[in-house]
Amino acid sequence: MACTLVFGGDIAPIRPATAGMFGEVASLIGEADLAVANLEIALTDKGRRVRGKHIAERGPPEAVAALVEAGFDAVNLANNHVLDYGEDALRDTMARLDAAKLRRFGGGSDAAEAAAPAILERGGLKIGLVGYTSTLPQGFAATEALPGVNALRARTAYRSARNNPDEYPGTPMQVETWPVAEDLARMVEDVRRLKQATDVVLVYQHWGTSVTEHVHDFQRTIGHAAIDAGAAGVFGGHQHVISAIEFYKGCPIVHGMGNLLFDIIVPFLTEITHRTFLFRATITRAGLSDCEVVPCRAGVIGVYDQPTPLAPTSEAGARIVDTLRRLSAPLGTRIEVANGRVTVGT
């Protein structure tokens, strides 16, 4: 028993015309047995912009049909923008996704629903999907009584890299990060319980630092803990740039996939944030195998309307491959190009 997986990066459609918005990558998404991505914003005409949020966006309800048209089977809602227009916007988005039979996870009407997995059957396999976010605006976390996202908080400390500040004034700070213990323990228990009920568990994590390739310690701690608990793969986003791919106990941890289709226009989204990829693999009860990436240019309104697959030997495609090699090699990952494919492994 086996099936094929495609996992994509962040999706935030704001454009007025959404039909066919995934362009040529739609065929790659649609041919997979299971296609998943992160839905970064609410797709709704309901709600009001929340106060105090510097960047707050929502997308047209019609974009739900475009996700289905492209072939997506499930979307993550655990992120830092899906509540930009408040609880009514989130509720309406969830209702529209449900009506379209597009599975969702990572957000809900309360904490229990936000933590609940989406379970899909493909190729004779029962596959469980769960989502968490460590990028957490105030008031976004779901509670027992309030809707929101499934939170996995992380903490940061800044320490001098030298232990003698009198001798080395002005020394740059050393950044230390770690997940909140109770949240990490809850994730571990969630994954263990889901693994008992399914054949394969895949975890999505909204983490990292915006427009930063660097993999923080808290990301590796979370990723390793998820796999130790039974996950077959961990997929990350939020950074708007691609990041390293790591293998732990033979399971991939994709630290950042970049933007797949992102219409939010802010000054820091430059050319580097247009680089993305699709992650493809075969799923069996043993986990994920035949892992590969498909380099792509992100769909960005006003710049390049649709995401576009790139040949790995083209100038733009090779730049993505080279970036992944540079970031992933220190983690022991090999990325090779042969016969038009970019394979990823150890």
Order of alpha helices (4+ residues) and beta strands (2+ residues): beta-alpha-beta-alpha-beta-alpha-beta-beta-alpha-beta-beta-beta-beta-beta-alpha-beta-alpha-beta-beta-beta-beta-beta-beta-beta-alpha-beta-beta
